[in-house]
Amino acid sequence: MIFQLIAKLFLDTGYSWIRMSLALIISVIFSWIVGVAAARNKFAGNIIIPILDVLQSVPILAFFPVALVVFVAIVPGQVGINLAVIFLIFTSMAWNIAFAVYEAVLSIPQEYLDLASLENLSLWKRFTQLYIPASWSKVAFNAVVSWSVGLFYLISSETFSLGTKNYQVTNGIGVDIARFSSEGLWGQYADALIVLIVAVILTRLFFLGPFSDWSEKFKLVEEPRRMRKDPIYRFYSWVNTKAVSKVFSARMRSTSLETPTPAPHRDKTLRKQPLKRRPIKFTRFHKVLGAIIGVAVLVVVLIEIFSMLIASGVSLSILADKEGTVLVGLAYSFVRVWYVYAISVAVGLPLGIVIATHPKIYQGGSTTLQIVSAVPAVAILPPIATSLANLPNSGELTAAIVIFLGTIWYIIFNVMAGIRSIPSEIFEISKLMRLKGWAYWKNVLIPAALPSFVTGSITGVGAAWNTLIVAEYFSVSGKVITRVSYGVGVLINVAINTGDLVLLGLTVVSMSAVIVAVNLLFWRRLYNYTTKRFAYRR
């Protein structure tokens, strides 16, 4: 019996992993197209980058009901539901990969671009021989992050209910976790969670980890490369040889992307010239254009929604009453997000610094944290809610824990990355100056971590808003697992269950407007300040 259960759980996990893999493949293809276009065409970049900036700020789960209805209306049945789930996962993966491709293509040394022009490479050859290889390492790194993010939306979307209709996929590990927890079958639930964790570990060991190592060969840097001979790495090399055999031209491949071999008619002194990377610059024009596009998108959406509502006979007084309710719920959610974020900072900032500055802790701790962080918070929400059910304000406490688990990892990993990127000379100077204790943290570690910390905060707060929708109100097959008194998550679920499209539209638009406004007016300014003031430059 137990073996049949485990076999079914692994089969359902396979279905979920197929959805994840399809979403990741679509995200990478989308990112190559959009990222390269934005990097190589100034006009396209001025439009694409601000739009991506706005889209990554919008809470995905709030728009999932609309996407689900659209896909099911176009393709009824399980096919439409599966397409909606894949689309939701895609929207959670695509934006950071697209930005990574954009940054990688912008950072290609000018010598390579000149060489491509001298060789008269077509657009397709530039893609396959230059742009794609140059972005492989960043795509691989962000694929690891995107996979962890996508798992949260996978579990959430596989068990989605819309009013009285249940839009669950037939097979999926999220379906198993939700069903066992709702029926109180905690033994089977534990088995499902263990299978999920095992699948996460195996994916990292046999796919994401080797994929990241394999991509190191394409980095445009002069550094020693590790030579691996294990079967997994050989498999990726075989894929590179067979499926992407012409990724580099013979000239580029022969130099391993360290120094481009000049064409016969070029000056041989080019061999001795250092690689020059063009810095990524966001001018005032880009900032203004991004703000204009963000505001314009919101204005257009608001006008369309209010036009449809007025045309359908909804009075302005009803709209005002409902918007007042939305603003009250939004205020509660806003406070909830920011006080949990403050707790996450208090824990994540010092923890990330400690792990990154102690090599022994980093070697074992980073891998453990990567595996733990990949387990979606929504997957462990049922036992958390059940164990806290008898406590006062259990809904608030459960929501805080779930939002914390959805936020903390972004801060920890980004802080670790910031500390690990500090030039070794800084540590040597600190030792010579005998900086210790708080003085060492205040003058070296915290300033060095600030740019990465702000980046992690931006993504962490964005994740908090998405996690919030599930944390404030979570139900499975009509059974409410946990809920808070007020919040946008409650309003969204109430609007869905009652079919109140007016309340749903106002909640989603109001929440999106607040998030985009905070990003444009606060986070972007803080990011620009910290990168200029505290970033180490060699």
MOJOFEN-V594555 format. One line per field, one symbol per residue. psi: psi as a letter, one per 30 degrees, with the letter a starting at -180 (. if undefined). burial: 1 if it has 16 or more other ideal C-beta (glycine too) atoms within 10 Angstrom, else 0. Layout:
psi = ???
burial = ???
This chain:
psi = eeeeeeeeeeeeeeeeeeeeeeeeeeeeeeeeeeeeeeefjeeeefeeeeeeeeeffkkefffeeeeeeeeeeejlaeeeeeeeeeeeeeffeeeeeeeeeeeeefgkkfeeeeeeeefhkleeeeeffdeeeffeeeeeefeeeeeeeeeefeeeffhkkjbfkjhklekkfeeeeeeeeffgifeeeeeeeeeeeeeeeeeeefdeeeeeeefffgkhljlkkkkkgleeeeeeeeeeeefhfhekleeeeffhhejkklleglkfffefklkkkkljkjleeeeeeeeeeeeeeeeeeeeeeeeeeefggkleeeeeeeeeeeeeeeeeeeeeeeeeeeeeeeeeeeeeeeeffjeeeeeeeeeeeeeeffjkeffgeeeeeefgeflkheeeeeeeeeeeffeeeeeeeeeeeeefgkkfeeeeeeeefhklbeeeeefdeeeefeeeeeeeeeeeeeeeeeeeeeefjklkhfkjelllekleeeeeeeeeefgifeeeeeeeeeeeeeeeeeeefdeeeeeeeeeeefkkk.
burial = 0000000010011011101111110111011101111111000011011101111111111101101100110000000111111111111111111111110111111011001100101000011111111111111111111111111111111111100000111011111111111100000110111011001100110011111111111111000000000001100100010000001110010000101101000000000000100000000000000110110011000000110010000000001001100100110111011001100110011111111110000100110011101111111111011101000001111111111111111111111111100100000001000010000110011111111111111111111111111111111100001111011111111111000011111111111111110111001100100100010000
